[in-house]
Amino acid sequence: MSVFTIILIVIVAFLAGMEGVLDQWQFHQPLVACTLIGLVSGHLEAGIILGGTLQMMALGWANVGAAVAPDAALASVASAILMVIAINGGSDQATAISTAIAVAVPLSVAGLFLTMIVRTLAIPVVHIQDGAAAQGNFAAIEIWQIIAICMQGVRIAIPAAALCFIPSDAVMGALNMMPAWLNEGMTIGGGMVAAVGYAMVINMMATNEVWPFFALGFCLAAISQLTLIALGVIGVSLALIYLGLKDVAKSGAGAVGSGDPLGDILDDYE
């Protein structure tokens, strides 16, 4: 890779690391990070495919209480870089993507370790900001806030730069040393993680009133004539219908409602 390409990749990695905390522009999401790295490296199609696959795995990754989710930022950036190195090293696109998917989960665990280190280092920053707040020094608070956010960006940028400077022959040699059973097992495990991600999302959203929409989506997705735009329009329309019914249920007969708008409307008519 050229120096300019490496600089762009490091910038993407830095933004992805910061977004792992900010959550404003979603640069840390696999679909965004892998697509951007694919774009700056000249492998846009492969980056989109890899990002879409990893995004399915990361759907259920969320910080709940003291439990910190696997690091999607490092998994996305590092696996995308390995994919680019593999393609530049002579591997076909499908093999490079499969290899990158196989190493994504271990990379996410490694990223979790780096996250814990950076958050531990950020503890003194909080105390410094407390002291600045006691003195009314708002400029110092903002400066240290930016420093703490940049620490999260450096957490991803340094491993990304290290991967870019490693010779492609060394990376390909390490990947080729993986036995077939390990490679295939990690690929299968990655597919299972995608299913677990969906299951975690469904578990958080599962209520009696949304299950019908979930089943309806499966039925509509089986109709091959419907494009993604058509499915999106149908989904928005169903959401608007649901919100309209919910408003009707709340305003009907002064009742508080049970939380199920369809059931409340039927109760009003009975």
C-alpha positions as CSV (number, residue, x, y, z in Angstrom):
1,M,0.0,0.0,0.0
2,S,1.1,3.5,-0.7
3,V,1.9,6.0,2.1
4,F,-1.2,8.1,1.1
5,T,-3.4,5.1,1.4
6,I,-2.0,4.2,4.8
7,I,-2.6,7.7,6.0
8,L,-6.2,7.6,4.9
9,I,-6.7,4.2,6.6
10,V,-5.2,5.5,9.8
11,I,-7.6,8.5,9.7
12,V,-10.5,6.2,9.2
13,A,-9.3,4.0,12.1
14,F,-8.9,7.1,14.3
15,L,-12.4,8.3,13.6
16,A,-13.8,4.7,14.2
17,G,-12.0,4.6,17.6
18,M,-13.5,8.0,18.7
19,E,-17.0,7.0,17.5
20,G,-16.8,3.9,19.7
21,V,-17.5,6.4,22.5
22,L,-19.3,9.3,20.8
23,D,-21.8,7.3,18.7
24,Q,-22.6,10.4,16.6
25,W,-21.5,9.5,13.1
26,Q,-21.3,5.7,13.5
27,F,-17.8,5.4,12.0
28,H,-17.2,2.5,14.3
29,Q,-20.0,0.4,12.8
30,P,-18.6,-2.4,10.6
31,L,-20.6,-1.3,7.5
32,V,-19.2,2.2,7.7
33,A,-15.6,1.5,8.7
34,C,-15.1,-1.4,6.3
35,T,-16.7,0.5,3.4
36,L,-14.5,3.5,4.0
37,I,-11.3,1.4,4.2
38,G,-12.4,-0.4,1.1
39,L,-12.9,3.0,-0.6
40,V,-9.6,4.5,0.3
41,S,-7.7,1.3,-0.6
42,G,-9.4,0.8,-4.0
43,H,-11.5,-2.3,-2.9
44,L,-14.9,-0.7,-2.3
45,E,-17.0,-3.7,-3.3
46,A,-15.0,-6.1,-1.0
47,G,-15.2,-3.5,1.8
48,I,-19.0,-3.3,1.5
49,I,-19.4,-7.0,1.5
50,L,-17.2,-7.5,4.5
51,G,-18.8,-4.6,6.4
52,G,-22.3,-5.9,5.7
53,T,-21.4,-9.4,7.0
54,L,-19.7,-8.0,10.1
55,Q,-22.6,-5.7,10.8
56,M,-24.9,-8.6,11.1
57,M,-22.6,-10.0,13.8
58,A,-22.4,-6.7,15.7
59,L,-26.2,-6.0,15.8
60,G,-26.5,-7.3,19.3
61,W,-23.2,-5.8,20.6
62,A,-24.2,-3.2,23.2
63,N,-22.8,-2.0,26.5
64,V,-25.2,-3.1,29.3
65,G,-24.4,-1.8,32.8
66,A,-20.9,-2.7,33.7
67,A,-20.6,-5.3,30.8
68,V,-18.6,-3.9,27.9
69,A,-19.5,-5.3,24.5
70,P,-16.8,-6.6,22.1
71,D,-15.0,-3.8,20.2
72,A,-16.7,-3.4,16.8
73,A,-14.3,-0.7,15.8
74,L,-11.0,-2.7,16.0
75,A,-12.7,-5.8,14.6
76,S,-14.0,-3.8,11.6
77,V,-10.8,-1.8,10.9
78,A,-8.3,-4.6,11.5
79,S,-10.3,-7.2,9.5
80,A,-10.7,-4.8,6.6
81,I,-7.0,-4.1,6.5
82,L,-6.2,-7.8,6.5
83,M,-8.7,-8.2,3.7
84,V,-7.0,-5.5,1.7
85,I,-3.5,-7.0,2.3
86,A,-4.8,-10.5,1.3
87,I,-6.2,-9.1,-2.0
88,N,-3.1,-7.2,-2.7
89,G,-1.1,-10.3,-1.9
90,G,-2.8,-12.3,-4.7
91,S,-5.8,-13.9,-2.9
92,D,-9.2,-13.7,-4.6
93,Q,-11.8,-11.5,-3.2
94,A,-14.0,-14.2,-1.7
95,T,-11.1,-15.9,0.1
96,A,-9.9,-12.6,1.5
97,I,-13.3,-11.7,2.8
98,S,-13.8,-15.2,4.3
99,T,-10.4,-14.9,6.1
100,A,-11.2,-11.4,7.4
101,I,-14.5,-12.6,8.8
102,A,-12.8,-15.6,10.5
103,V,-10.5,-13.3,12.5
104,A,-13.1,-10.6,13.3
105,V,-14.3,-12.1,16.5
106,P,-10.9,-12.7,18.0
107,L,-10.0,-9.1,17.1
108,S,-13.1,-7.8,18.8
109,V,-12.0,-9.5,22.0
110,A,-8.6,-8.0,21.7
111,G,-10.2,-4.6,21.2
112,L,-12.2,-5.1,24.4
113,F,-8.9,-5.5,26.2
114,L,-7.5,-2.2,24.7
115,T,-10.8,-0.5,25.6
116,M,-10.4,-1.4,29.2
117,I,-6.8,-0.1,29.2
118,V,-7.8,3.2,27.7
119,R,-10.7,3.7,30.1
120,T,-8.4,3.0,33.0
121,L,-6.0,5.6,31.8
122,A,-8.9,8.0,31.4
123,I,-9.6,7.9,35.1
124,P,-7.0,10.5,36.0
125,V,-8.4,12.7,33.3
126,V,-11.7,12.8,35.1
127,H,-10.1,13.9,38.3
128,I,-8.2,16.6,36.4
129,Q,-11.5,17.8,35.0
130,D,-13.1,17.8,38.5
131,G,-10.3,20.1,39.6
132,A,-10.8,22.4,36.6
133,A,-14.5,22.5,37.3
134,A,-13.9,23.5,40.9
135,Q,-11.8,26.4,39.6
136,G,-14.3,27.3,37.0
137,N,-11.8,26.6,34.2
138,F,-14.1,25.6,31.4
139,A,-11.4,25.8,28.7
140,A,-9.4,23.1,30.6
141,I,-12.4,20.9,30.9
142,E,-13.0,21.0,27.1
143,I,-9.3,20.4,26.4
144,W,-9.1,17.3,28.6
145,Q,-12.4,16.1,27.2
146,I,-10.9,16.2,23.7
147,I,-7.7,14.5,24.9
148,A,-9.8,11.7,26.4
149,I,-11.7,11.2,23.1
150,C,-8.5,11.3,21.1
151,M,-7.2,8.5,23.3
152,Q,-10.0,6.3,22.1
153,G,-9.0,7.2,18.5
154,V,-5.4,6.4,19.1
155,R,-6.5,3.0,20.5
156,I,-7.5,1.9,17.0
157,A,-5.2,4.0,14.9
158,I,-2.0,2.5,16.3
159,P,-2.9,-1.2,15.6
160,A,-4.2,-0.1,12.2
161,A,-0.9,1.6,11.3
162,A,1.0,-1.4,12.6
163,L,-1.0,-3.8,10.4
164,C,-0.4,-1.5,7.4
165,F,3.4,-1.5,7.8
166,I,3.6,-5.3,8.3
167,P,4.8,-6.8,5.0
168,S,2.0,-8.6,3.1
169,D,4.1,-11.7,2.8
170,A,4.3,-12.0,6.6
171,V,0.6,-11.5,7.0
172,M,-0.2,-14.0,4.2
173,G,2.2,-16.5,5.7
174,A,0.6,-16.2,9.1
175,L,-2.9,-16.6,7.6
176,N,-1.8,-19.6,5.5
177,M,-0.4,-21.3,8.6
178,M,-3.8,-21.5,10.0
179,P,-5.0,-25.1,9.6
180,A,-8.1,-25.7,7.6
181,W,-10.1,-27.0,10.5
182,L,-9.4,-23.8,12.5
183,N,-10.2,-21.5,9.6
184,E,-13.5,-23.3,8.8
185,G,-14.4,-23.5,12.5
186,M,-13.9,-19.7,12.9
187,T,-15.9,-19.0,9.8
188,I,-18.8,-21.2,11.1
189,G,-18.5,-19.5,14.5
190,G,-18.7,-16.1,12.8
191,G,-21.9,-17.1,11.2
192,M,-23.3,-18.3,14.5
193,V,-22.3,-15.0,16.1
194,A,-24.4,-13.3,13.4
195,A,-27.4,-15.4,14.4
196,V,-26.8,-14.6,18.1
197,G,-26.6,-10.9,17.2
198,Y,-30.1,-11.1,15.7
199,A,-31.4,-13.1,18.6
200,M,-30.1,-10.5,21.1
201,V,-31.8,-7.7,19.2
202,I,-35.1,-9.7,19.0
203,N,-34.9,-10.4,22.7
204,M,-34.6,-6.7,23.5
205,M,-37.5,-5.8,21.2
206,A,-39.8,-8.8,21.8
207,T,-43.3,-7.8,22.9
208,N,-46.7,-9.1,22.0
209,E,-47.5,-6.1,19.9
210,V,-44.4,-6.2,17.6
211,W,-44.2,-10.0,17.0
212,P,-46.8,-9.8,14.1
213,F,-44.6,-7.2,12.4
214,F,-41.6,-9.5,12.8
215,A,-43.4,-12.4,11.2
216,L,-44.8,-10.2,8.4
217,G,-41.3,-9.0,7.6
218,F,-40.2,-12.6,7.0
219,C,-43.2,-13.2,4.7
220,L,-42.6,-10.0,2.7
221,A,-38.8,-10.7,2.4
222,A,-39.6,-14.0,0.7
223,I,-41.3,-12.2,-2.2
224,S,-38.5,-11.8,-4.7
225,Q,-40.2,-9.1,-6.7
226,L,-40.0,-6.7,-3.7
227,T,-36.8,-4.6,-3.8
228,L,-35.1,-3.3,-0.7
229,I,-36.6,0.1,-1.4
230,A,-40.1,-1.4,-1.5
231,L,-39.5,-3.3,1.8
232,G,-38.3,-0.1,3.4
233,V,-41.4,1.8,2.2
234,I,-43.6,-1.0,3.6
235,G,-41.7,-0.9,6.9
236,V,-42.1,2.9,7.3
237,S,-45.8,2.6,6.4
238,L,-46.4,-0.1,9.0
239,A,-44.6,2.0,11.6
240,L,-46.8,5.0,10.8
241,I,-49.9,2.9,11.0
242,Y,-48.8,1.5,14.3
243,L,-48.1,5.0,15.7
244,G,-51.5,6.2,14.5
245,L,-53.2,3.3,16.2
246,K,-51.3,3.9,19.4
247,D,-52.4,7.5,19.4
248,V,-56.0,6.4,18.9
249,A,-55.8,3.9,21.7
250,K,-54.4,6.6,24.1
251,S,-57.1,9.1,23.3
252,G,-60.0,6.6,23.3
253,A,-62.5,6.9,26.2
254,G,-59.9,8.5,28.5
255,A,-58.4,5.1,29.2
256,V,-54.8,4.8,30.2
257,G,-54.3,1.8,27.8
258,S,-52.6,-1.5,28.3
259,G,-49.7,-0.8,26.0
260,D,-51.2,-2.8,23.2
261,P,-52.9,-0.3,20.9
262,L,-54.7,-2.9,18.8
263,G,-56.1,-4.6,21.9
264,D,-57.2,-1.3,23.4
265,I,-59.1,-0.4,20.3
266,L,-60.9,-3.7,20.2
267,D,-61.7,-3.3,23.9
268,D,-63.3,0.1,23.2
269,Y,-65.6,-1.4,20.5
270,E,-66.7,-4.3,22.6
